[in-house]
């Protein structure tokens, strides 16, 4: 569960960065 949560966190932060760049 912890690994899944961290992966979700990383993915969401990546999406956020992409949105900011675009």
FIBA-384800 format. One record per atom (N, C-alpha, C, CB): x, z, y. Coordinates in pm, whole numbers. Glycine has a CB too. Example, Ala and Ser with C-alpha at 12.3 -4.5 7.8 and 13.67 -1.06 7.14 Angstrom:
REM residues 2
+--------+--------+--------+
:   east :     up :  north :
+--------+--------+--------+
:   1319 :    780 :   -569 :
:   1230 :    780 :   -450 :
:   1320 :    780 :   -330 :
:   1131 :    905 :   -447 :
:   1285 :    708 :   -225 :
:   1367 :    714 :   -106 :
:   1290 :    787 :      3 :
:   1408 :    572 :    -60 :
+--------+--------+--------+
REM end
This chain:
REM residues 22
+--------+--------+--------+
:   east :     up :  north :
+--------+--------+--------+
:     84 :      0 :   -121 :
:      0 :      0 :      0 :
:     87 :      0 :    125 :
:    -95 :    123 :      1 :
:    193 :     78 :    124 :
:    282 :     86 :    241 :
:    345 :    -50 :    270 :
:    393 :    192 :    218 :
:    387 :   -117 :    163 :
:    448 :   -249 :    181 :
:    346 :   -347 :    239 :
:    502 :   -303 :     45 :
:    225 :   -342 :    189 :
:    119 :   -431 :    238 :
:     93 :   -404 :    386 :
:    -11 :   -411 :    155 :
:     89 :   -278 :    423 :
:     64 :   -240 :    563 :
:    176 :   -292 :    653 :
:     52 :    -88 :    577 :
:    298 :   -277 :    609 :
:    411 :   -322 :    690 :
:    410 :   -474 :    705 :
:    544 :   -276 :    628 :
:    374 :   -544 :    597 :
:    365 :   -690 :    602 :
:    257 :   -732 :    701 :
:    336 :   -749 :    461 :
:    144 :   -666 :    696 :
:     35 :   -696 :    789 :
:     79 :   -671 :    932 :
:    -89 :   -611 :    757 :
:    151 :   -563 :    952 :
:    202 :   -530 :   1086 :
:    297 :   -639 :   1137 :
:    274 :   -393 :   1084 :
:    388 :   -682 :   1052 :
:    484 :   -787 :   1089 :
:    411 :   -917 :   1122 :
:    587 :   -810 :    975 :
:    316 :   -954 :   1037 :
:    240 :  -1078 :   1059 :
:    163 :  -1072 :   1190 :
:    143 :  -1103 :    942 :
:     98 :   -961 :   1216 :
:     21 :   -947 :   1340 :
:    111 :   -953 :   1462 :
:    -57 :   -816 :   1339 :
:    227 :   -890 :   1453 :
:    321 :   -894 :   1566 :
:    374 :  -1036 :   1587 :
:    438 :   -796 :   1543 :
:    398 :  -1108 :   1478 :
:    442 :  -1247 :   1488 :
:    336 :  -1332 :   1556 :
:    475 :  -1304 :   1349 :
:    211 :  -1314 :   1517 :
:     99 :  -1387 :   1578 :
:     91 :  -1355 :   1726 :
:    -35 :  -1351 :   1509 :
:    109 :  -1228 :   1760 :
:    106 :  -1186 :   1899 :
:    216 :  -1256 :   1979 :
:    121 :  -1034 :   1910 :
:    337 :  -1260 :   1925 :
:    450 :  -1326 :   1992 :
:    422 :  -1475 :   2010 :
:    581 :  -1306 :   1910 :
:    368 :  -1539 :   1907 :
:    336 :  -1682 :   1914 :
:    232 :  -1707 :   2023 :
:    284 :  -1735 :   1776 :
:    131 :  -1622 :   2028 :
:     26 :  -1636 :   2130 :
:     86 :  -1623 :   2270 :
:    -84 :  -1529 :   2109 :
:    178 :  -1531 :   2287 :
:    241 :  -1511 :   2418 :
:    326 :  -1633 :   2455 :
:    329 :  -1382 :   2417 :
:    398 :  -1686 :   2356 :
:    483 :  -1803 :   2383 :
:    398 :  -1926 :   2415 :
:    573 :  -1832 :   2262 :
:    285 :  -1939 :   2347 :
:    197 :  -2055 :   2370 :
:    103 :  -2023 :   2485 :
:    116 :  -2090 :   2241 :
+--------+--------+--------+
REM end
